[in-house]
Amino acid sequence: MSGALERVMDAVDIETFLVCDDEEEGKRLSLQLMNELGFKDASIVFIQHQGPGARVRIRGYIYKPGDSYAWLFKKDN
């Protein structure tokens, strides 16, 4: 991990609209998206199926409590 991601305090939230048939498919696609983006640990913060898909907010965790936080050891240049 390098660059800006090292400066993230704990997690990254992504909000988007996914085309899907129902909320369950939206949940599955949301977690698949985070996995494809490289997040090993993710959770769905919000999901609402409406019309052709679902509006979702997904949180990808970079650090969990007790992890070794890179930003603690980062020196400013």
C-alpha positions, 0 to 999 in steps of 0.5 A: 500500500502506498500514497493516499491510502496510507493516509486513510484513518480507517475506511473508504466509503463508496456510494453508487447505483447498481443495476440489479433485480432486487436488494439481495442481488444488490448486496451480493454485487456490492460486496463483489465490487469491493472485492474487485477493488481490492478490499478484503474486508467490506460492509454494506452501510446502506442499501435501497432497491428502487426501480432498475437497481439499488442505491448502495453505500459500501465501506471498505476497511483499510484498518480495524481497531488495533491494527498497525496504522501506517499513518502513525509512522508516516513522516511528512516530506 
